[in-house]
């Protein structure tokens, strides 16, 4: 299986393949995977429900 990677903008539901690749792929059945190129948003940190988790105390 051969793969190419390029960025494009979807317009009216049409994915345009760059000219340098189009003749090589013309008429072939292809598999398309779409990835959203939006800015990554990091998850919000949550506070630990149990503040004593991981604490060790010794009584003498």
PyMOL Python script that loads the backbone (N, CA, C, O; Angstrom):
from pymol import cmd

cmd.read_pdbstr("""\
ATOM      1  N   UNK A   1       0.842  -1.172   0.000  1.00  0.00           N
ATOM      2  CA  UNK A   1       0.000   0.000   0.000  1.00  0.00           C
ATOM      3  C   UNK A   1       0.891   1.240   0.000  1.00  0.00           C
ATOM      4  O   UNK A   1       1.854   1.318   0.762  1.00  0.00           O
ATOM      5  N   UNK A   2       0.575   2.176  -0.831  1.00  0.00           N
ATOM      6  CA  UNK A   2       1.317   3.427  -0.916  1.00  0.00           C
ATOM      7  C   UNK A   2       0.472   4.530  -0.287  1.00  0.00           C
ATOM      8  O   UNK A   2      -0.754   4.516  -0.400  1.00  0.00           O
ATOM      9  N   UNK A   3       1.119   5.482   0.372  1.00  0.00           N
ATOM     10  CA  UNK A   3       0.397   6.575   1.025  1.00  0.00           C
ATOM     11  C   UNK A   3       1.059   7.910   0.698  1.00  0.00           C
ATOM     12  O   UNK A   3       2.271   7.980   0.492  1.00  0.00           O
ATOM     13  N   UNK A   4       0.251   8.962   0.654  1.00  0.00           N
ATOM     14  CA  UNK A   4       0.758  10.328   0.518  1.00  0.00           C
ATOM     15  C   UNK A   4       0.126  11.164   1.617  1.00  0.00           C
ATOM     16  O   UNK A   4      -0.922  10.810   2.157  1.00  0.00           O
ATOM     17  N   UNK A   5       0.760  12.258   1.938  1.00  0.00           N
ATOM     18  CA  UNK A   5       0.272  13.146   2.984  1.00  0.00           C
ATOM     19  C   UNK A   5       0.301  14.565   2.437  1.00  0.00           C
ATOM     20  O   UNK A   5       1.330  15.024   1.941  1.00  0.00           O
ATOM     21  N   UNK A   6      -0.825  15.256   2.528  1.00  0.00           N
ATOM     22  CA  UNK A   6      -0.881  16.649   2.094  1.00  0.00           C
ATOM     23  C   UNK A   6      -1.980  17.357   2.866  1.00  0.00           C
ATOM     24  O   UNK A   6      -2.873  16.718   3.423  1.00  0.00           O
ATOM     25  N   UNK A   7      -1.911  18.664   2.895  1.00  0.00           N
ATOM     26  CA  UNK A   7      -2.944  19.468   3.553  1.00  0.00           C
ATOM     27  C   UNK A   7      -3.769  20.172   2.494  1.00  0.00           C
ATOM     28  O   UNK A   7      -3.240  20.648   1.490  1.00  0.00           O
ATOM     29  N   UNK A   8      -5.065  20.232   2.727  1.00  0.00           N
ATOM     30  CA  UNK A   8      -5.971  20.906   1.806  1.00  0.00           C
ATOM     31  C   UNK A   8      -7.168  21.414   2.592  1.00  0.00           C
ATOM     32  O   UNK A   8      -7.311  21.109   3.776  1.00  0.00           O
ATOM     33  N   UNK A   9      -8.006  22.168   1.957  1.00  0.00           N
ATOM     34  CA  UNK A   9      -9.230  22.668   2.580  1.00  0.00           C
ATOM     35  C   UNK A   9     -10.414  22.055   1.852  1.00  0.00           C
ATOM     36  O   UNK A   9     -10.507  22.133   0.627  1.00  0.00           O
ATOM     37  N   UNK A  10     -11.305  21.452   2.598  1.00  0.00           N
ATOM     38  CA  UNK A  10     -12.503  20.844   2.037  1.00  0.00           C
ATOM     39  C   UNK A  10     -13.434  21.944   1.547  1.00  0.00           C
ATOM     40  O   UNK A  10     -13.758  22.863   2.300  1.00  0.00           O
ATOM     41  N   UNK A  11     -13.867  21.859   0.293  1.00  0.00           N
ATOM     42  CA  UNK A  11     -14.764  22.864  -0.283  1.00  0.00           C
ATOM     43  C   UNK A  11     -15.947  22.161  -0.923  1.00  0.00           C
ATOM     44  O   UNK A  11     -15.780  21.346  -1.831  1.00  0.00           O
ATOM     45  N   UNK A  12     -17.142  22.480  -0.448  1.00  0.00           N
ATOM     46  CA  UNK A  12     -18.374  21.869  -0.971  1.00  0.00           C
ATOM     47  C   UNK A  12     -18.312  20.349  -0.953  1.00  0.00           C
ATOM     48  O   UNK A  12     -18.822  19.695  -1.862  1.00  0.00           O
ATOM     49  N   UNK A  13     -17.692  19.787   0.073  1.00  0.00           N
ATOM     50  CA  UNK A  13     -17.602  18.337   0.208  1.00  0.00           C
ATOM     51  C   UNK A  13     -16.593  17.677  -0.705  1.00  0.00           C
ATOM     52  O   UNK A  13     -16.600  16.454  -0.845  1.00  0.00           O
ATOM     53  N   UNK A  14     -15.722  18.456  -1.332  1.00  0.00           N
ATOM     54  CA  UNK A  14     -14.749  17.911  -2.284  1.00  0.00           C
ATOM     55  C   UNK A  14     -13.332  18.071  -1.739  1.00  0.00           C
ATOM     56  O   UNK A  14     -12.923  19.166  -1.354  1.00  0.00           O
ATOM     57  N   UNK A  15     -12.591  16.965  -1.712  1.00  0.00           N
ATOM     58  CA  UNK A  15     -11.179  16.981  -1.339  1.00  0.00           C
ATOM     59  C   UNK A  15     -10.377  17.058  -2.629  1.00  0.00           C
ATOM     60  O   UNK A  15     -10.481  16.177  -3.482  1.00  0.00           O
ATOM     61  N   UNK A  16      -9.582  18.103  -2.772  1.00  0.00           N
ATOM     62  CA  UNK A  16      -8.773  18.275  -3.975  1.00  0.00           C
ATOM     63  C   UNK A  16      -7.373  17.719  -3.733  1.00  0.00           C
ATOM     64  O   UNK A  16      -6.692  18.112  -2.786  1.00  0.00           O
ATOM     65  N   UNK A  17      -6.957  16.806  -4.596  1.00  0.00           N
ATOM     66  CA  UNK A  17      -5.614  16.228  -4.505  1.00  0.00           C
ATOM     67  C   UNK A  17      -4.659  17.143  -5.261  1.00  0.00           C
ATOM     68  O   UNK A  17      -4.945  17.520  -6.398  1.00  0.00           O
ATOM     69  N   UNK A  18      -3.522  17.512  -4.652  1.00  0.00           N
ATOM     70  CA  UNK A  18      -2.562  18.392  -5.322  1.00  0.00           C
ATOM     71  C   UNK A  18      -2.129  17.840  -6.684  1.00  0.00           C
ATOM     72  O   UNK A  18      -2.042  16.627  -6.880  1.00  0.00           O
ATOM     73  N   UNK A  19      -1.863  18.744  -7.607  1.00  0.00           N
ATOM     74  CA  UNK A  19      -1.529  18.381  -8.992  1.00  0.00           C
ATOM     75  C   UNK A  19      -0.365  17.402  -9.089  1.00  0.00           C
ATOM     76  O   UNK A  19      -0.363  16.535  -9.962  1.00  0.00           O
ATOM     77  N   UNK A  20       0.624  17.526  -8.206  1.00  0.00           N
ATOM     78  CA  UNK A  20       1.788  16.631  -8.306  1.00  0.00           C
ATOM     79  C   UNK A  20       1.438  15.168  -8.017  1.00  0.00           C
ATOM     80  O   UNK A  20       2.216  14.276  -8.354  1.00  0.00           O
ATOM     81  N   UNK A  21       0.284  14.909  -7.400  1.00  0.00           N
ATOM     82  CA  UNK A  21      -0.140  13.541  -7.109  1.00  0.00           C
ATOM     83  C   UNK A  21      -1.302  13.070  -7.981  1.00  0.00           C
ATOM     84  O   UNK A  21      -1.473  11.865  -8.169  1.00  0.00           O
ATOM     85  N   UNK A  22      -2.098  13.986  -8.512  1.00  0.00           N
ATOM     86  CA  UNK A  22      -3.372  13.610  -9.134  1.00  0.00           C
ATOM     87  C   UNK A  22      -3.238  12.632 -10.300  1.00  0.00           C
ATOM     88  O   UNK A  22      -4.044  11.707 -10.407  1.00  0.00           O
ATOM     89  N   UNK A  23      -2.253  12.806 -11.173  1.00  0.00           N
ATOM     90  CA  UNK A  23      -2.138  11.900 -12.326  1.00  0.00           C
ATOM     91  C   UNK A  23      -1.771  10.480 -11.889  1.00  0.00           C
ATOM     92  O   UNK A  23      -2.203   9.509 -12.510  1.00  0.00           O
ATOM     93  N   UNK A  24      -0.988  10.360 -10.839  1.00  0.00           N
ATOM     94  CA  UNK A  24      -0.573   9.043 -10.340  1.00  0.00           C
ATOM     95  C   UNK A  24      -1.752   8.263  -9.749  1.00  0.00           C
ATOM     96  O   UNK A  24      -1.772   7.032  -9.788  1.00  0.00           O
ATOM     97  N   UNK A  25      -2.730   8.989  -9.204  1.00  0.00           N
ATOM     98  CA  UNK A  25      -3.843   8.347  -8.516  1.00  0.00           C
ATOM     99  C   UNK A  25      -5.135   8.344  -9.339  1.00  0.00           C
ATOM    100  O   UNK A  25      -6.123   7.733  -8.933  1.00  0.00           O
ATOM    101  N   UNK A  26      -5.135   9.007 -10.467  1.00  0.00           N
ATOM    102  CA  UNK A  26      -6.336   9.118 -11.313  1.00  0.00           C
ATOM    103  C   UNK A  26      -6.885   7.746 -11.685  1.00  0.00           C
ATOM    104  O   UNK A  26      -6.143   6.885 -12.158  1.00  0.00           O
ATOM    105  N   UNK A  27      -8.179   7.542 -11.474  1.00  0.00           N
ATOM    106  CA  UNK A  27      -8.849   6.303 -11.849  1.00  0.00           C
ATOM    107  C   UNK A  27      -8.658   5.148 -10.887  1.00  0.00           C
ATOM    108  O   UNK A  27      -9.216   4.072 -11.099  1.00  0.00           O
ATOM    109  N   UNK A  28      -7.873   5.350  -9.824  1.00  0.00           N
ATOM    110  CA  UNK A  28      -7.634   4.281  -8.857  1.00  0.00           C
ATOM    111  C   UNK A  28      -8.625   4.387  -7.706  1.00  0.00           C
ATOM    112  O   UNK A  28      -9.073   5.475  -7.344  1.00  0.00           O
ATOM    113  N   UNK A  29      -8.955   3.231  -7.140  1.00  0.00           N
ATOM    114  CA  UNK A  29      -9.767   3.226  -5.930  1.00  0.00           C
ATOM    115  C   UNK A  29      -8.834   3.588  -4.776  1.00  0.00           C
ATOM    116  O   UNK A  29      -7.766   2.995  -4.631  1.00  0.00           O
ATOM    117  N   UNK A  30      -9.237   4.560  -3.956  1.00  0.00           N
ATOM    118  CA  UNK A  30      -8.380   5.024  -2.865  1.00  0.00           C
ATOM    119  C   UNK A  30      -9.129   4.965  -1.543  1.00  0.00           C
ATOM    120  O   UNK A  30     -10.356   4.875  -1.512  1.00  0.00           O
ATOM    121  N   UNK A  31      -8.384   5.017  -0.467  1.00  0.00           N
ATOM    122  CA  UNK A  31      -8.927   5.082   0.886  1.00  0.00           C
ATOM    123  C   UNK A  31      -8.554   6.455   1.431  1.00  0.00           C
ATOM    124  O   UNK A  31      -7.389   6.848   1.370  1.00  0.00           O
ATOM    125  N   UNK A  32      -9.523   7.181   1.959  1.00  0.00           N
ATOM    126  CA  UNK A  32      -9.281   8.537   2.453  1.00  0.00           C
ATOM    127  C   UNK A  32      -9.485   8.564   3.965  1.00  0.00           C
ATOM    128  O   UNK A  32     -10.498   8.078   4.468  1.00  0.00           O
ATOM    129  N   UNK A  33      -8.527   9.130   4.684  1.00  0.00           N
ATOM    130  CA  UNK A  33      -8.629   9.331   6.125  1.00  0.00           C
ATOM    131  C   UNK A  33      -8.534  10.828   6.368  1.00  0.00           C
ATOM    132  O   UNK A  33      -7.578  11.468   5.930  1.00  0.00           O
ATOM    133  N   UNK A  34      -9.509  11.388   7.055  1.00  0.00           N
ATOM    134  CA  UNK A  34      -9.517  12.825   7.334  1.00  0.00           C
ATOM    135  C   UNK A  34      -9.124  13.068   8.783  1.00  0.00           C
ATOM    136  O   UNK A  34      -9.644  12.415   9.688  1.00  0.00           O
ATOM    137  N   UNK A  35      -8.205  14.006   9.007  1.00  0.00           N
ATOM    138  CA  UNK A  35      -7.785  14.399  10.346  1.00  0.00           C
ATOM    139  C   UNK A  35      -8.041  15.886  10.513  1.00  0.00           C
ATOM    140  O   UNK A  35      -7.680  16.683   9.647  1.00  0.00           O
ATOM    141  N   UNK A  36      -8.659  16.259  11.614  1.00  0.00           N
ATOM    142  CA  UNK A  36      -8.905  17.668  11.895  1.00  0.00           C
ATOM    143  C   UNK A  36      -7.580  18.310  12.294  1.00  0.00           C
ATOM    144  O   UNK A  36      -6.912  17.829  13.209  1.00  0.00           O
ATOM    145  N   UNK A  37      -7.201  19.372  11.630  1.00  0.00           N
ATOM    146  CA  UNK A  37      -5.929  20.039  11.875  1.00  0.00           C
ATOM    147  C   UNK A  37      -6.096  21.208  12.842  1.00  0.00           C
ATOM    148  O   UNK A  37      -5.264  22.115  12.871  1.00  0.00           O
ATOM    149  N   UNK A  38      -7.170  21.190  13.635  1.00  0.00           N
ATOM    150  CA  UNK A  38      -7.438  22.269  14.583  1.00  0.00           C
ATOM    151  C   UNK A  38      -6.400  22.258  15.703  1.00  0.00           C
ATOM    152  O   UNK A  38      -5.723  21.257  15.940  1.00  0.00           O
ATOM    153  N   UNK A  39      -6.295  23.383  16.375  1.00  0.00           N
ATOM    154  CA  UNK A  39      -5.355  23.520  17.477  1.00  0.00           C
ATOM    155  C   UNK A  39      -5.684  22.511  18.569  1.00  0.00           C
ATOM    156  O   UNK A  39      -6.847  22.323  18.927  1.00  0.00           O
ATOM    157  N   UNK A  40      -4.655  21.867  19.092  1.00  0.00           N
ATOM    158  CA  UNK A  40      -4.861  20.890  20.157  1.00  0.00           C
ATOM    159  C   UNK A  40      -5.183  21.616  21.454  1.00  0.00           C
ATOM    160  O   UNK A  40      -4.543  22.611  21.795  1.00  0.00           O
ATOM    161  N   UNK A  41      -6.173  21.116  22.168  1.00  0.00           N
ATOM    162  CA  UNK A  41      -6.564  21.694  23.450  1.00  0.00           C
ATOM    163  C   UNK A  41      -6.226  20.672  24.526  1.00  0.00           C
ATOM    164  O   UNK A  41      -6.713  19.542  24.495  1.00  0.00           O
ATOM    165  N   UNK A  42      -5.392  21.076  25.474  1.00  0.00           N
ATOM    166  CA  UNK A  42      -4.997  20.172  26.544  1.00  0.00           C
ATOM    167  C   UNK A  42      -6.138  20.023  27.541  1.00  0.00           C
ATOM    168  O   UNK A  42      -6.867  20.982  27.791  1.00  0.00           O
ATOM    169  N   UNK A  43      -6.302  18.830  28.117  1.00  0.00           N
ATOM    170  CA  UNK A  43      -7.377  18.633  29.093  1.00  0.00           C
ATOM    171  C   UNK A  43      -7.119  19.456  30.350  1.00  0.00           C
ATOM    172  O   UNK A  43      -5.972  19.705  30.720  1.00  0.00           O
ATOM    173  N   UNK A  44      -8.189  19.866  30.990  1.00  0.00           N
ATOM    174  CA  UNK A  44      -8.092  20.637  32.228  1.00  0.00           C
ATOM    175  C   UNK A  44      -7.655  19.695  33.337  1.00  0.00           C
ATOM    176  O   UNK A  44      -8.177  18.588  33.463  1.00  0.00           O
ATOM    177  N   UNK A  45      -6.689  20.141  34.143  1.00  0.00           N
ATOM    178  CA  UNK A  45      -6.233  19.306  35.249  1.00  0.00           C
ATOM    179  C   UNK A  45      -7.334  19.198  36.288  1.00  0.00           C
ATOM    180  O   UNK A  45      -8.010  20.178  36.602  1.00  0.00           O
ATOM    181  N   UNK A  46      -7.505  17.996  36.817  1.00  0.00           N
ATOM    182  CA  UNK A  46      -8.498  17.792  37.862  1.00  0.00           C
ATOM    183  C   UNK A  46      -7.774  17.668  39.188  1.00  0.00           C
ATOM    184  O   UNK A  46      -6.633  17.209  39.241  1.00  0.00           O
ATOM    185  N   UNK A  47      -8.435  18.074  40.249  1.00  0.00           N
ATOM    186  CA  UNK A  47      -7.833  17.938  41.574  1.00  0.00           C
ATOM    187  C   UNK A  47      -8.124  16.536  42.085  1.00  0.00           C
ATOM    188  O   UNK A  47      -9.168  15.956  41.789  1.00  0.00           O
ATOM    189  N   UNK A  48      -7.194  16.009  42.848  1.00  0.00           N
ATOM    190  CA  UNK A  48      -7.362  14.667  43.395  1.00  0.00           C
ATOM    191  C   UNK A  48      -8.474  14.691  44.439  1.00  0.00           C
ATOM    192  O   UNK A  48      -8.491  15.561  45.309  1.00  0.00           O
ATOM    193  N   UNK A  49      -9.387  13.754  44.355  1.00  0.00           N
ATOM    194  CA  UNK A  49     -10.518  13.697  45.286  1.00  0.00           C
ATOM    195  C   UNK A  49     -10.044  13.356  46.689  1.00  0.00           C
ATOM    196  O   UNK A  49     -10.610  13.857  47.660  1.00  0.00           O
ATOM    197  N   UNK A  50      -9.032  12.530  46.821  1.00  0.00           N
ATOM    198  CA  UNK A  50      -8.519  12.115  48.121  1.00  0.00           C
ATOM    199  C   UNK A  50      -7.189  12.811  48.381  1.00  0.00           C
ATOM    200  O   UNK A  50      -6.168  12.407  47.825  1.00  0.00           O
ATOM    201  N   UNK A  51      -7.181  13.866  49.226  1.00  0.00           N
ATOM    202  CA  UNK A  51      -5.934  14.608  49.463  1.00  0.00           C
ATOM    203  C   UNK A  51      -4.874  13.797  50.204  1.00  0.00           C
ATOM    204  O   UNK A  51      -3.697  14.155  50.163  1.00  0.00           O
ATOM    205  N   UNK A  52      -5.265  12.701  50.887  1.00  0.00           N
ATOM    206  CA  UNK A  52      -4.299  11.885  51.626  1.00  0.00           C
ATOM    207  C   UNK A  52      -3.749  10.737  50.791  1.00  0.00           C
ATOM    208  O   UNK A  52      -2.912   9.975  51.274  1.00  0.00           O
ATOM    209  N   UNK A  53      -4.187  10.603  49.587  1.00  0.00           N
ATOM    210  CA  UNK A  53      -3.731   9.517  48.723  1.00  0.00           C
ATOM    211  C   UNK A  53      -2.212   9.606  48.552  1.00  0.00           C
ATOM    212  O   UNK A  53      -1.681  10.650  48.173  1.00  0.00           O
ATOM    213  N   UNK A  54      -1.537   8.519  48.832  1.00  0.00           N
ATOM    214  CA  UNK A  54      -0.092   8.474  48.687  1.00  0.00           C
ATOM    215  C   UNK A  54       0.654   8.933  49.933  1.00  0.00           C
ATOM    216  O   UNK A  54       1.883   8.872  49.964  1.00  0.00           O
ATOM    217  N   UNK A  55      -0.067   9.396  50.973  1.00  0.00           N
ATOM    218  CA  UNK A  55       0.578   9.841  52.208  1.00  0.00           C
ATOM    219  C   UNK A  55       0.823   8.648  53.127  1.00  0.00           C
ATOM    220  O   UNK A  55       0.012   7.724  53.196  1.00  0.00           O
ATOM    221  N   UNK A  56       1.942   8.684  53.825  1.00  0.00           N
ATOM    222  CA  UNK A  56       2.262   7.636  54.791  1.00  0.00           C
ATOM    223  C   UNK A  56       2.653   8.318  56.089  1.00  0.00           C
ATOM    224  O   UNK A  56       3.484   9.227  56.093  1.00  0.00           O
ATOM    225  N   UNK A  57       2.048   7.878  57.205  1.00  0.00           N
ATOM    226  CA  UNK A  57       2.431   8.408  58.516  1.00  0.00           C
ATOM    227  C   UNK A  57       2.741   7.237  59.436  1.00  0.00           C
ATOM    228  O   UNK A  57       2.151   6.164  59.311  1.00  0.00           O
ATOM    229  N   UNK A  58       3.671   7.451  60.360  1.00  0.00           N
ATOM    230  CA  UNK A  58       4.043   6.418  61.323  1.00  0.00           C
ATOM    231  C   UNK A  58       3.821   6.950  62.720  1.00  0.00           C
ATOM    232  O   UNK A  58       4.219   8.071  63.039  1.00  0.00           O
ATOM    233  N   UNK A  59       3.176   6.136  63.563  1.00  0.00           N
ATOM    234  CA  UNK A  59       3.000   6.485  64.975  1.00  0.00           C
ATOM    235  C   UNK A  59       4.001   5.675  65.781  1.00  0.00           C
ATOM    236  O   UNK A  59       4.141   4.471  65.568  1.00  0.00           O
ATOM    237  N   UNK A  60       4.712   6.338  66.725  1.00  0.00           N
ATOM    238  CA  UNK A  60       5.691   5.625  67.556  1.00  0.00           C
ATOM    239  C   UNK A  60       5.179   5.452  68.938  1.00  0.00           C
ATOM    240  O   UNK A  60       5.864   4.875  69.783  1.00  0.00           O
TER     241      UNK A  60
END
""", "prot")
cmd.dss("prot")
cmd.show_as("cartoon", "prot")
cmd.util.cbc("prot")
cmd.orient("prot")
